[in-house]
Amino acid sequence: MPVKLSVSQTAPARARVDLLAVGLHAGRKPGPGSDLLTKGSAALLEASGFTGEVGQTAVVAVEGVAARAVVVVGLGDKGKLDADGMRRVGAAIARQAKRAKTVATTVLDIVPRGLDAGDAAQAFAEGVVLGGYQFLKFKSDPKRSTLASVVVLGGSAKVAAGLAAGATVAGAVCAARDLVNEPAGTQSPAQFAAEAQRVARRSGLKCTVFSGPQLERLRLAGTIAVGQGSSRSPRFVKLEYAPRGARHTLGFVGKGVVFDSGGLSLKPSNGMEQMKTDMSGAAAVVSAMSVLAALDVRTRVVGYIPLVENMPSGTAYRLGDVIRYRNDKTVEVMNTDAEGRLILADALALAAADGVDAMIDLATLTGACMVALGNQIAGLMGNHEGWVGQVRACADRVGEKVWPLPLPKEYRRLLDSEIADMKNIGGPHGGALTAGLFLQEFAGDVPWAHLDIAGPSRAEADNGFVARGGTGVGVRTLIELASGFRKPGRA
């Protein structure tokens, strides 16, 4: 059950809840609601090593309050808490309250720098929902969180609206996490496409699923080639969100490799362990689009999602094969484990032909990007400086870390093929950049940005509002991008 977030004018001492969350700044300096703490609780905090860093928590007993217990949450240095910090505060409260049912808090009595009360409430709500996320579908004895309600004390109508928006956005992230965490054995291309149809029905989206001869008619040659090695045939999903009066169209492209064995260029076993997550880009697109209507986004958005399973078999595509795309570019396959770019090429070419005003793709594309940027930062590339800047600004606003990488023209020759227009891999170095250069060939003159999310798509441990497993990265950036879309000039 989702956590209910609401506001109340009840005085903190009179809130009849399981847990009352109050704040202290770094150095245990006073924060919102901390006037309820006694000398005894202050001594206990000091003895326990509580310093007030952002997201740190400690439970104390306080006499004279209606709550069963009080949790103190660190807010960091006074005046320096930002939106990301508020998300961490919300997540810390949710994790601390997994065995409680009701929580009330005063932490939104302060507004982080650069935000208004609504923005602060949205960030807090995102933290609560994301911090409380659990994927327990396959646990025989799940320890489910019992948290059902979080009440912001003293909150205004603007705070209530921010809480609602934050819960909606975070719900979309959680939906993406569920898709990414689902085992590949129960998520074939057909099953993912069916889930996209269910999401579309609930969310007021138009959903079209292409398969078999339809893929051939659309000349989606990369999707056909990569998917032909699996007994579970490929699909291509097209989602459309079309609000009345929309003036511009934004294209979302998501890589949907439901499992990647590497094909005939077979990965080692330890390289396959987490390859169910190779559809994280597709999950982000479906989930982000699912809440556009609820958030009253005014931009038309079309999602393009190629879905394949990359497997080795007697029908698998081979090294040396040449793929001819719908834009008539030809690609020589030199590594079947560089399959993501082959299916994204279909989607980008189709989006360009459809005449979108700008587009962005999300893909767990290269290990090279992880080597360059680690596992918490996505690589950002594109063919249009203004559009790339708009994407980066949106990612920064929602707290998803991206870093711009170049697309050097002189590296394009590394993709030259003896017999085709290009190969699907470059040399041994700069793999993230040559992958971006490959994709650029299919964007045409449409402003295009590419997010390589190979690193941040999965987390090995809980960290703040990020949960171990699939992270749902990119969802919040896509929502922000659609919400404030500004049409860029042509590339």
Helices and strands as residue ranges (DSSP letters): E 4-8, G 12-14, E 19-25, G 26-28, E 29-30, G 34-36, H 39-48, E 57-60, E 69-74, H 83-96, E 102-105, G 107-109, H 117-131, E 149-153, H 157-181, G 184-186, H 189-203, E 206-210, H 213-217, H 221-227, E 235-241, E 249-254, E 256-260, H 269-272, G 275-279, H 280-289, E 300-310, E 322-324, E 330-332, H 340-354, E 358-363, H 367-373, E 378-382, H 385-398, E 402-404, G 409-415, E 422-423, H 431-440, E 448-452, E 458-459, E 469-470, H 475-483
